[in-house]
Amino acid sequence: MVRHALLQLKPEKGRIGRNLEHLQQTLLGLRDEGVDVAVVPEAYPTGYFLQGGVRELALEAAELEDRLGAWHAAQYREPLDLVIGFYERDGGSYYNAAAYLELGGRGLVHRHRKIFLPTYGVFDEERFLDRGHELASFATRFGRAALLICEDFWHTVTATTVALQGAEIIYVPSASPARGFAGGAPANVERWATLARAVSGEHGLYVALASLVGSEAGKLMSGGSLIAGPEGEVLARAPEFEEAVLLADVDPGRIPPVRYDNPMLADLKAGLPLIFPELRRLVEEL
């Protein structure tokens, strides 16, 4: 079993030091829980709705790694893998990024830059950020994983791609403003749960969604973090609108028998060469 902690946290806008300290204190409070992997939401160190403030507050990936690595070495010490969303500065380019850090080990294992930047409704990411151009699964201490950031996950072709690359778990840092109040949970929270069940069930893998809470720029972040299992079931779910730590055990050994009984991914691998010429034609037309 691989114990996961989804940290549904509320950042203070622009206060990187305070937010990282809050994260560190939360992690210290989990030292006796046997956590192997902790997952932090999208843009947590700064808050999500920065707009032009991204240029002043974005961090280099190495800087984030150094700050968290130094804290880990001084105070935590035990091996811990950490998924964290952040605004990244790389030269003159700025990205909505997520890092997989092996604290007490290899350090930065993988970085994903958000591909689908929303520019509708309350969102205006593409005005201030560059698009990522890479999509890849990667090896961790616990198997193969992938990172997708918020809207990246709403386009199911991304999950399909990383599943074909061998991903056994998809980590999804998210910042999702609540919308669609019609009794019960907000509509976006239910949509996230539906997507997670569909993706995990189709590909026989785990989905770990960590979502921000709190109020930013007049928008209320919904929370509702969850972990879905390879049979398409929600294994654990956090409440809406409040900080929470969601603990759940992931069993990579469940994946092979589930995929054997429901060989959708194997069928896709077999059928993909048949439709590849048409896919290539569509890409060439873009």
Secondary structure, 3 states (H helix, E strand, C coil): CEEEEEEECCCCCCCHHHHHHHHHHHHHCCHHHCCCEEEECCCCCCCCCCHHHHHHHCECHHHHHHHHHHHHHHHHCCCEEEEEEEEEEECCEEEEEEEEEEECCCEEEEEEECCCCCCCCCCCHHHCCCCCCCCCCEEECCEEEEECCCHHHHCHHHHHHHHHCCCCEEEEEECCECCCCCCCCCHHHHHHHHHHHHHHHHHCCEEEEEECEEEECCEEEEECCEEECCCCCEEEECCECCCEEEEEEECHHHHHHHHHHCCHHHHHHHHHHHHHHHHHHHHHHC
